[in-house]
Amino acid sequence: MTFRFFYLLLIVIISGCVQSPPPAQAPLSNASWELQKQQLEQLTEWSFSGKLGIFSPEGRDSVNINWQQSATDFHIILTAPLGINVLDIHKVNENTVIVDGKTYISEDQDNLITELSGMELPINQLQQWIKGNPSGASYQLDENNQLMSVLGGQPHTGLWLINYSDFRVVEKISLPYRLQLTRGDLRLKFKISRWEVPLQITSAQ
């Protein structure tokens, strides 16, 4: 399936989030970056829902995204308007990935997902980057000790630049509600409407 064919699966561009994010909250004033990063490292079970905007030379589209993470396993569902499934990815162990109900085994999950769906997402690194943990990448902080940008990925496939904005406190941990990934002429914009974080992860600090 080519990347262009992926766009044909989408019917219309969704504008705005169905569910509004919670009111903005200031970052934790007494939390250093070291503490914040430690919290993010310990945060291994989480989920979020929102929108993913896709911008490329082929056009621009938007899908709803629901992502559930448990340790290194994940379940990502992309849906178009009217609830039409665009992509359903489920990683259940080290090398097993289920795409749209069919099981595949590969050591390179990112490449497998791209080959099967045409969707380019740095899934392996994004499991950390999406929550604001710049694992395995260079990064910059802003004046509030919040993550401002990340540059990472594989040099042979091209590095991703991630810009963050609109951090909010969820169960005592600061998480991003907006981030944009750019690589070449491909741009991916995440607009998160809701994070779900287990209480025990953050209250233990």
C-alpha positions as CSV (number, residue, x, y, z in Angstrom):
1,M,0.0,0.0,0.0
2,T,1.6,3.3,-1.0
3,F,1.5,6.5,1.0
4,R,-0.8,8.0,-1.6
5,F,-3.2,5.1,-1.2
6,F,-3.3,5.8,2.5
7,Y,-4.7,9.3,1.7
8,L,-7.5,7.8,-0.4
9,L,-8.7,5.9,2.7
10,L,-9.6,9.2,4.3
11,I,-12.9,10.9,3.4
12,V,-12.6,14.4,4.7
13,I,-10.3,16.5,6.8
14,I,-11.4,16.8,10.4
15,S,-11.2,20.3,11.8
16,G,-10.8,20.8,15.5
17,C,-10.9,18.2,18.3
18,V,-14.1,16.6,19.3
19,Q,-13.1,16.7,22.9
20,S,-11.5,19.8,24.3
21,P,-8.4,19.4,26.4
22,P,-8.6,20.3,30.1
23,P,-7.9,23.9,31.2
24,A,-4.2,24.9,30.8
25,Q,-2.1,24.5,33.9
26,A,1.3,26.0,34.7
27,P,4.2,23.7,34.9
28,L,5.2,22.4,38.3
29,S,7.3,25.3,39.6
30,N,9.4,23.2,42.0
31,A,10.1,20.3,39.5
32,S,13.6,20.3,38.0
33,W,14.2,18.8,34.6
34,E,16.0,15.9,36.3
35,L,12.9,15.1,38.3
36,Q,10.6,15.5,35.4
37,K,12.7,13.2,33.2
38,Q,12.7,10.6,36.0
39,Q,8.9,10.7,36.2
40,L,8.7,10.2,32.4
41,E,11.1,7.3,32.6
42,Q,8.9,5.6,35.2
43,L,5.8,6.3,33.2
44,T,5.5,3.0,31.3
45,E,1.7,2.6,31.2
46,W,-0.4,5.4,29.6
47,S,-2.9,6.2,26.9
48,F,-4.0,9.2,25.0
49,S,-6.5,10.2,22.3
50,G,-6.6,13.1,19.9
51,K,-5.9,13.9,16.3
52,L,-3.0,13.4,13.9
53,G,-2.6,15.8,11.0
54,I,-0.5,14.6,8.1
55,F,1.1,17.0,5.7
56,S,3.1,15.9,2.6
57,P,3.6,16.7,-1.1
58,E,0.7,14.4,-1.8
59,G,-1.7,16.5,0.3
60,R,-2.9,17.0,3.8
61,D,-5.2,14.8,5.9
62,S,-6.3,14.2,9.4
63,V,-7.2,11.1,11.4
64,N,-8.3,10.4,15.0
65,I,-5.6,8.6,17.0
66,N,-6.0,6.4,20.1
67,W,-2.7,5.1,21.6
68,Q,-2.4,2.7,24.5
69,Q,1.0,1.8,25.9
70,S,2.0,-0.9,28.4
71,A,5.8,-1.2,28.9
72,T,7.1,-1.9,25.4
73,D,3.8,-3.2,24.0
74,F,1.3,-0.8,22.4
75,H,-2.0,-0.6,20.5
76,I,-2.5,2.3,18.1
77,I,-5.7,2.8,16.2
78,L,-6.2,5.4,13.5
79,T,-9.7,6.2,12.4
80,A,-11.1,8.4,9.7
81,P,-14.4,10.3,9.9
82,L,-17.5,8.2,10.6
83,G,-15.3,5.7,12.6
84,I,-13.7,4.1,9.5
85,N,-10.6,2.2,10.5
86,V,-7.5,3.4,8.7
87,L,-4.9,1.5,10.6
88,D,-4.8,-0.8,13.6
89,I,-1.4,-1.7,15.0
90,H,-0.8,-3.9,18.0
91,K,2.6,-4.9,19.2
92,V,2.4,-7.8,21.6
93,N,6.0,-8.8,22.2
94,E,9.6,-8.1,21.0
95,N,9.1,-8.8,17.3
96,T,5.4,-9.5,16.8
97,V,3.2,-6.9,15.3
98,I,-0.5,-7.2,14.4
99,V,-1.6,-4.9,11.6
100,D,-5.3,-4.8,10.7
101,G,-5.8,-8.2,12.3
102,K,-2.9,-10.0,10.5
103,T,0.2,-11.1,12.4
104,Y,3.7,-10.3,11.2
105,I,7.1,-10.9,12.7
106,S,9.9,-8.4,12.1
107,E,12.9,-7.0,14.0
108,D,12.3,-3.6,12.2
109,Q,8.8,-2.6,13.2
110,D,9.0,0.9,11.8
111,N,9.9,-0.4,8.3
112,L,7.2,-3.2,8.6
113,I,4.5,-0.7,9.4
114,T,5.6,1.6,6.5
115,E,5.6,-1.3,4.0
116,L,2.2,-2.6,5.1
117,S,0.4,0.7,5.5
118,G,2.4,3.5,3.9
119,M,2.3,5.3,7.2
120,E,5.6,6.8,8.2
121,L,5.9,7.0,12.0
122,P,9.0,6.5,14.1
123,I,7.1,4.1,16.4
124,N,10.1,2.9,18.4
125,Q,11.3,6.3,19.4
126,L,7.9,7.9,19.5
127,Q,6.9,5.7,22.5
128,Q,9.2,8.0,24.5
129,W,9.0,11.2,22.5
130,I,5.2,11.4,22.5
131,K,5.2,11.9,26.3
132,G,8.0,14.4,26.3
133,N,11.0,12.1,27.1
134,P,13.9,12.8,24.6
135,S,15.3,9.3,25.0
136,G,18.2,8.6,22.6
137,A,18.0,12.1,21.1
138,S,19.5,15.6,21.4
139,Y,17.1,18.2,22.9
140,Q,16.5,21.7,24.0
141,L,14.6,23.0,27.1
142,D,12.7,26.3,27.4
143,E,12.9,28.8,30.3
144,N,10.4,26.7,32.3
145,N,12.4,23.5,32.1
146,Q,9.9,22.1,29.6
147,L,11.0,20.2,26.6
148,M,11.0,22.6,23.6
149,S,12.5,20.5,20.8
150,V,14.1,17.1,20.0
151,L,16.3,16.0,17.1
152,G,16.6,12.2,16.8
153,G,16.1,9.1,14.7
154,Q,18.2,7.1,12.3
155,P,20.7,9.1,10.2
156,H,20.3,6.6,7.3
157,T,16.6,7.2,7.1
158,G,16.6,10.9,8.1
159,L,16.4,12.6,11.4
160,W,13.1,13.8,12.9
161,L,12.7,17.3,14.4
162,I,10.0,17.4,17.1
163,N,8.7,20.7,18.4
164,Y,6.6,20.7,21.6
165,S,4.0,23.1,23.0
166,D,1.0,23.3,25.3
167,F,2.3,21.2,28.3
168,R,-0.3,20.4,31.0
169,V,-0.1,18.7,34.3
170,V,-1.8,15.3,34.5
171,E,-1.7,13.5,37.8
172,K,1.4,15.6,38.9
173,I,3.4,15.0,35.7
174,S,3.8,17.5,32.9
175,L,2.8,16.1,29.5
176,P,2.6,17.6,26.0
177,Y,-0.8,18.3,24.3
178,R,0.7,19.5,21.0
179,L,3.8,18.4,19.2
180,Q,4.9,18.4,15.6
181,L,7.3,16.0,13.9
182,T,9.1,17.1,10.7
183,R,11.4,15.1,8.4
184,G,12.1,16.5,5.0
185,D,8.8,17.4,3.3
186,L,6.7,15.2,5.7
187,R,5.1,16.9,8.7
188,L,3.0,15.1,11.4
189,K,1.0,17.2,13.9
190,F,-0.3,15.6,17.1
191,K,-3.1,17.4,18.9
192,I,-3.9,15.5,22.0
193,S,-7.3,15.9,23.7
194,R,-6.9,13.6,26.6
195,W,-4.1,11.8,28.5
196,E,-4.7,8.9,30.9
197,V,-2.0,8.2,33.5
198,P,-2.1,5.7,36.4
199,L,-2.2,7.4,39.8
200,Q,0.4,5.1,41.3
201,I,3.0,6.1,38.7
202,T,3.2,9.8,39.7
203,S,2.1,9.8,43.3
204,A,5.1,7.7,44.3
205,Q,7.5,10.7,43.8
